[in-house]
């Protein structure tokens, strides 16, 4: 009977660990999505080359306003996302501006 209790405890601990891992992964994915969206918005709002520091400051302010603590990991994540978007020409601003201009879409 003690063996069954021990197995049950280990199964419960494994389940708790799995749930915690899932929640952490989910939180990380949400954070990456939020940061990526804010980086894209900063690109729209702050125009001009050489304005990276201002764009990053804007992203950090928005993250803090959302209750996200700016850590070294968050700081490096912002830089990594920007580098990846630059490397792959993945900025949405260019495509959405071109599309909106060609369709003469009015946003109210």
Backbone as a printed PyTorch tensor [residue, N CA C, xyz], in Angstrom:
tensor([[[  0.8190,  -1.2010,   0.0000],
         [  0.0000,   0.0000,   0.0000],
         [  0.8570,   1.2580,   0.0000]],

        [[  1.9970,   1.2160,   0.7120],
         [  2.8980,   2.3600,   0.7180],
         [  3.4750,   2.6140,  -0.6690]],

        [[  3.6940,   1.5630,  -1.4020],
         [  4.2320,   1.6980,  -2.7540],
         [  3.2430,   2.4340,  -3.6500]],

        [[  1.9560,   2.1380,  -3.5240],
         [  0.9290,   2.8190,  -4.3140],
         [  0.8540,   4.2980,  -3.9530]],

        [[  0.9830,   4.6040,  -2.6670],
         [  0.9600,   6.0080,  -2.2380],
         [  2.1710,   6.7480,  -2.8090]],

        [[  3.3120,   6.1110,  -2.7840],
         [  4.5300,   6.7170,  -3.3170],
         [  4.3930,   6.9690,  -4.8180]],

        [[  3.8710,   6.0000,  -5.5320],
         [  3.6500,   6.1580,  -6.9790],
         [  2.6630,   7.2850,  -7.2420]],

        [[  1.5960,   7.3520,  -6.4550],
         [  0.5900,   8.4060,  -6.6150],
         [  1.2090,   9.7810,  -6.3730]],

        [[  2.0470,   9.9020,  -5.3630],
         [  2.7020,  11.1760,  -5.0650],
         [  3.6000,  11.5820,  -6.2270]],

        [[  4.3780,  10.6310,  -6.7540],
         [  5.2510,  10.9320,  -7.8880],
         [  4.4560,  11.3300,  -9.1300]],

        [[  3.3380,  10.6770,  -9.3550],
         [  2.4890,  11.0360, -10.5000],
         [  1.9160,  12.4410, -10.3430]],

        [[  1.4960,  12.7660,  -9.1280],
         [  0.9610,  14.1050,  -8.8690],
         [  2.0520,  15.1540,  -9.0530]],

        [[  3.2510,  14.8760,  -8.5440],
         [  4.3670,  15.8100,  -8.7220],
         [  4.7170,  15.9830, -10.2000]],

        [[  4.7000,  14.8970, -10.9430],
         [  4.9770,  14.9730, -12.3760],
         [  3.9200,  15.8140, -13.0820]],

        [[  2.6740,  15.6480, -12.7090],
         [  1.5890,  16.4240, -13.3020],
         [  1.7390,  17.9070, -12.9760]],

        [[  2.0780,  18.2190, -11.7340],
         [  2.2790,  19.6130, -11.3300],
         [  3.4400,  20.2190, -12.1180]],

        [[  4.5260,  19.4940, -12.2670],
         [  5.6750,  19.9740, -13.0470],
         [  5.2910,  20.2080, -14.5000]],

        [[  4.5090,  19.3140, -15.0690],
         [  4.0580,  19.4650, -16.4460],
         [  3.1950,  20.7190, -16.6000]],

        [[  2.2860,  20.9280, -15.6730],
         [  1.4040,  22.1030, -15.7290],
         [  2.2240,  23.3820, -15.6110]],

        [[  3.1710,  23.4070, -14.6830],
         [  4.0210,  24.5870, -14.5230],
         [  4.8490,  24.8560, -15.7800]],

        [[  5.3950,  23.8120, -16.3640],
         [  6.1740,  23.9730, -17.5940],
         [  5.3050,  24.5110, -18.7260]],

        [[  4.0890,  24.0090, -18.8340],
         [  3.1650,  24.4730, -19.8570],
         [  2.8300,  25.9510, -19.6520]],

        [[  2.5690,  26.3360, -18.4070],
         [  2.2320,  27.7280, -18.1180],
         [  3.4060,  28.6580, -18.4060]],

        [[  4.6190,  28.2330, -18.0660],
         [  5.7950,  29.0490, -18.3490],
         [  6.0210,  29.2040, -19.8500]],

        [[  5.8350,  28.1180, -20.5890],
         [  5.9970,  28.1680, -22.0420],
         [  4.9410,  29.0850, -22.6500]],

        [[  3.7440,  29.0110, -22.1490],
         [  2.6460,  29.8440, -22.6140],
         [  2.9450,  31.3170, -22.3390]],

        [[  3.4350,  31.5790, -21.1580],
         [  3.7760,  32.9550, -20.7590],
         [  4.8890,  33.4960, -21.6430]],

        [[  5.8810,  32.6780, -21.9300],
         [  6.9920,  33.1020, -22.7850],
         [  6.4890,  33.4180, -24.1910]],

        [[  5.6150,  32.5790, -24.7130],
         [  5.0580,  32.8130, -26.0540],
         [  4.2510,  34.1080, -26.0800]],

        [[  3.4750,  34.3560, -25.0440],
         [  2.6940,  35.5970, -24.9720],
         [  3.6100,  36.8140, -24.8970]],

        [[  4.6890,  36.6930, -24.1320],
         [  5.6330,  37.7900, -24.0050],
         [  6.3170,  38.0750, -25.3420]],

        [[  6.7160,  37.0390, -26.0500],
         [  7.3370,  37.2250, -27.3650],
         [  6.3730,  37.8810, -28.3460]],

        [[  5.1230,  37.4690, -28.2970],
         [  4.1070,  38.0570, -29.1830],
         [  3.9080,  39.5330, -28.8490]],

        [[  3.8500,  39.8470, -27.5720],
         [  3.6710,  41.2340, -27.1380],
         [  4.8520,  42.0930, -27.5610]],

        [[  6.0590,  41.6040, -27.3030],
         [  7.2630,  42.3700, -27.6630],
         [  7.3380,  42.5750, -29.1660]],

        [[  7.0640,  41.5420, -29.9420],
         [  7.1130,  41.6560, -31.3980],
         [  6.1020,  42.6890, -31.8970]],

        [[  4.9080,  42.6570, -31.3520],
         [  3.8950,  43.6450, -31.7400],
         [  4.3060,  45.0630, -31.4000]],

        [[  4.8890,  45.2370, -30.2140],
         [  5.3280,  46.5750, -29.8070],
         [  6.5070,  47.0560, -30.6530]],

        [[  7.4020,  46.1610, -31.0160],
         [  8.5250,  46.5280, -31.8820],
         [  7.9900,  46.9930, -33.2350]],

        [[  7.0210,  46.2670, -33.7760],
         [  6.4260,  46.6540, -35.0670],
         [  5.7330,  48.0200, -34.9560]],

        [[  5.0190,  48.2450, -33.8650],
         [  4.3370,  49.5290, -33.6720],
         [  5.3430,  50.6690, -33.5170]],

        [[  6.4220,  50.4260, -32.7850],
         [  7.4500,  51.4520, -32.6200],
         [  8.0560,  51.8150, -33.9680]],

        [[  8.1830,  50.8360, -34.8410],
         [  8.7180,  51.0900, -36.1850],
         [  7.7920,  52.0230, -36.9620]],

        [[  6.4830,  51.8840, -36.7510],
         [  5.5210,  52.7580, -37.4290],
         [  5.5400,  54.1680, -36.8520]],

        [[  5.6100,  54.2550, -35.5260],
         [  5.4700,  55.5330, -34.8340],
         [  6.7220,  56.3980, -34.9630]],

        [[  7.8840,  55.8010, -34.7670],
         [  9.1360,  56.5480, -34.8080],
         [  9.7620,  56.3400, -36.1780]],

        [[  9.7280,  57.3860, -36.9780],
         [ 10.2340,  57.2970, -38.3410],
         [ 11.6650,  57.8120, -38.4100]],

        [[ 12.4320,  57.2770, -39.3130],
         [ 13.7830,  57.7510, -39.5580],
         [ 14.8210,  56.7090, -39.2140]],

        [[ 15.9370,  56.7960, -39.9160],
         [ 17.0210,  55.8630, -39.6280],
         [ 17.8250,  56.3950, -38.4430]],

        [[ 18.4830,  55.5020, -37.7580],
         [ 19.2670,  55.8780, -36.6000],
         [ 18.4310,  56.1760, -35.3710]],

        [[ 17.1880,  55.7580, -35.3740],
         [ 16.2750,  56.0340, -34.2620],
         [ 16.0240,  54.7860, -33.4150]],

        [[ 16.9270,  53.8190, -33.5120],
         [ 16.7470,  52.5550, -32.8070],
         [ 16.6090,  52.7080, -31.3040]],

        [[ 17.4040,  53.6060, -30.7090],
         [ 17.3540,  53.7920, -29.2580],
         [ 15.9970,  54.3440, -28.8290]],

        [[ 15.4600,  55.2660, -29.6050],
         [ 14.1470,  55.8300, -29.2870],
         [ 13.0520,  54.7810, -29.4270]],

        [[ 13.1580,  53.9640, -30.4640],
         [ 12.1780,  52.8980, -30.6770],
         [ 12.2210,  51.8900, -29.5330]],

        [[ 13.4370,  51.5200, -29.1270],
         [ 13.5880,  50.5590, -28.0360],
         [ 13.0530,  51.1380, -26.7290]],

        [[ 13.3300,  52.4160, -26.4790],
         [ 12.8230,  53.0640, -25.2690],
         [ 11.2970,  53.0610, -25.2570]],

        [[ 10.6930,  53.3000, -26.4120],
         [  9.2300,  53.2880, -26.5170],
         [  8.6760,  51.8990, -26.2130]],

        [[  9.3200,  50.8720, -26.7460],
         [  8.8970,  49.4920, -26.4770],
         [  8.9990,  49.1900, -24.9830]],

        [[ 10.0990,  49.5950, -24.3750],
         [ 10.3050,  49.3250, -22.9470],
         [  9.2730,  50.0520, -22.0840]],

        [[  8.9550,  51.2820, -22.4440],
         [  7.9400,  52.0380, -21.7010],
         [  6.5900,  51.3440, -21.7990]],

        [[  6.2470,  50.8720, -22.9950],
         [  4.9670,  50.1840, -23.1780],
         [  4.9250,  48.8710, -22.3920]],

        [[  6.0340,  48.1530, -22.3670],
         [  6.0890,  46.9060, -21.5970],
         [  5.9230,  47.1830, -20.1040]],

        [[  6.6020,  48.2150, -19.6180],
         [  6.4610,  48.5730, -18.2090],
         [  5.0300,  48.9870, -17.8890]],

        [[  4.4070,  49.7220, -18.8070],
         [  3.0190,  50.1360, -18.6040],
         [  2.0830,  48.9310, -18.5500]],

        [[  2.4590,  47.8620, -19.2470],
         [  1.6570,  46.6370, -19.2420],
         [  1.9610,  45.7660, -18.0260]],

        [[  2.8860,  46.2280, -17.1790],
         [  3.2020,  45.4820, -15.9680],
         [  4.3030,  44.4490, -16.1430]],

        [[  5.0400,  44.5440, -17.2350],
         [  6.1240,  43.6040, -17.4940],
         [  7.4300,  44.2390, -17.0360]],

        [[  8.1110,  43.5550, -16.1390],
         [  9.3740,  44.0570, -15.6090],
         [ 10.4590,  43.9240, -16.6690]],

        [[ 11.2150,  45.0020, -16.8610],
         [ 12.2930,  44.9910, -17.8440],
         [ 13.5260,  44.3680, -17.1900]],

        [[ 13.8660,  43.1950, -17.6550],
         [ 15.0430,  42.4870, -17.1640],
         [ 16.0680,  42.4140, -18.2940]],

        [[ 17.2300,  41.8830, -17.9810],
         [ 18.2470,  41.7030, -19.0210],
         [ 17.7370,  40.7660, -20.1070]],

        [[ 16.9500,  39.7650, -19.7130],
         [ 16.3990,  38.8180, -20.6920],
         [ 15.4120,  39.5140, -21.6300]],

        [[ 14.5660,  40.3820, -21.0920],
         [ 13.6040,  41.1170, -21.9170],
         [ 14.3600,  42.0650, -22.8450]],

        [[ 15.3570,  42.7450, -22.3110],
         [ 16.1720,  43.6600, -23.1060],
         [ 16.8370,  42.9430, -24.2730]],

        [[ 17.4340,  41.7980, -24.0030],
         [ 18.0940,  41.0530, -25.0810],
         [ 17.0810,  40.4520, -26.0510]],

        [[ 15.8860,  40.1330, -25.5660],
         [ 14.8320,  39.6190, -26.4470],
         [ 14.4110,  40.6820, -27.4500]],

        [[ 14.2930,  41.9190, -26.9950],
         [ 13.9540,  43.0160, -27.9030],
         [ 15.0160,  43.1340, -28.9890]],

        [[ 16.2820,  43.1210, -28.5740],
         [ 17.3770,  43.2200, -29.5450],
         [ 17.3640,  42.0450, -30.5240]],

        [[ 17.1030,  40.8560, -30.0210],
         [ 17.0770,  39.6690, -30.8770],
         [ 15.9620,  39.7450, -31.9100]],

        [[ 14.7950,  40.2060, -31.4880],
         [ 13.6610,  40.3290, -32.4060],
         [ 13.9740,  41.3520, -33.4960]],

        [[ 14.5350,  42.5010, -33.0960],
         [ 14.8820,  43.5360, -34.0740],
         [ 15.9320,  43.0080, -35.0550]],

        [[ 16.9460,  42.3270, -34.5350],
         [ 17.9820,  41.7730, -35.4130],
         [ 17.4040,  40.7590, -36.3900]],

        [[ 16.5190,  39.9060, -35.9120],
         [ 15.9040,  38.9110, -36.7800],
         [ 15.0400,  39.5680, -37.8510]],

        [[ 14.2600,  40.5810, -37.4690],
         [ 13.4240,  41.2800, -38.4460],
         [ 14.2870,  42.0150, -39.4700]],

        [[ 15.3780,  42.6170, -39.0230],
         [ 16.2870,  43.2880, -39.9550],
         [ 16.9290,  42.2890, -40.9090]],

        [[ 17.3850,  41.1810, -40.3700],
         [ 18.0760,  40.1680, -41.1710],
         [ 17.1600,  39.5800, -42.2460]],

        [[ 15.9100,  39.3400, -41.8890],
         [ 14.9730,  38.6760, -42.8060],
         [ 14.0420,  39.6450, -43.5150]],

        [[ 14.2820,  40.9340, -43.3640],
         [ 13.3880,  41.9560, -43.9380],
         [ 11.9410,  41.6500, -43.5670]],

        [[ 11.7280,  41.4060, -42.3040],
         [ 10.4100,  40.9820, -41.8400],
         [  9.5460,  42.0860, -41.2710]],

        [[  9.8830,  43.3250, -41.5580],
         [  9.0910,  44.4280, -41.0170],
         [  7.7460,  44.5150, -41.7220]],

        [[  6.6900,  44.5470, -40.9550],
         [  5.3440,  44.6350, -41.5230],
         [  5.0300,  46.0280, -42.0270]],

        [[  5.6810,  47.0080, -41.5110],
         [  5.3990,  48.3850, -41.8790],
         [  5.5090,  48.6090, -43.3800]],

        [[  6.5350,  48.0490, -44.0220],
         [  6.7160,  48.2470, -45.4550],
         [  5.5730,  47.6410, -46.2480]],

        [[  5.1890,  46.4250, -45.9360],
         [  4.1580,  45.7310, -46.6820],
         [  2.7850,  46.3680, -46.4550]],

        [[  2.4560,  46.7230, -45.2160],
         [  1.1380,  47.2880, -44.9590],
         [  1.0190,  48.6770, -45.5530]],

        [[  2.0790,  49.4610, -45.5160],
         [  2.0370,  50.7920, -46.0990],
         [  1.8740,  50.6970, -47.6050]],

        [[  2.6350,  49.8100, -48.2480],
         [  2.5260,  49.6440, -49.6930],
         [  1.1290,  49.1810, -50.0840]],

        [[  0.5870,  48.2290, -49.3540],
         [ -0.7330,  47.6980, -49.6640],
         [ -1.7960,  48.7670, -49.4670]],

        [[ -1.7260,  49.4860, -48.3660],
         [ -2.7270,  50.5250, -48.0960],
         [ -2.6460,  51.6170, -49.1360]],

        [[ -1.4500,  51.9870, -49.5600],
         [ -1.3030,  53.0280, -50.5660],
         [ -1.8790,  52.5910, -51.9090]],

        [[ -1.6230,  51.3460, -52.2660],
         [ -2.0840,  50.8900, -53.5630],
         [ -3.6020,  50.7040, -53.6010]],

        [[ -4.2070,  50.4460, -52.4740],
         [ -5.6530,  50.2510, -52.4290],
         [ -6.4000,  51.5210, -52.0440]],

        [[ -5.6610,  52.5640, -51.6790],
         [ -6.2440,  53.8200, -51.2240],
         [ -7.2540,  53.5700, -50.1090]],

        [[ -6.8010,  52.8440, -49.0940],
         [ -7.6460,  52.5270, -47.9530],
         [ -7.6450,  53.6980, -46.9860]],

        [[ -8.8170,  54.0850, -46.5140],
         [ -8.9190,  55.1440, -45.5200],
         [ -9.2510,  54.5070, -44.1840]],

        [[ -8.4440,  54.8380, -43.1990],
         [ -8.6660,  54.3320, -41.8480],
         [ -9.2540,  55.4560, -41.0260]],

        [[-10.3920,  55.1990, -40.4310],
         [-11.0700,  56.2240, -39.6330],
         [-10.9240,  55.9460, -38.1730]]])
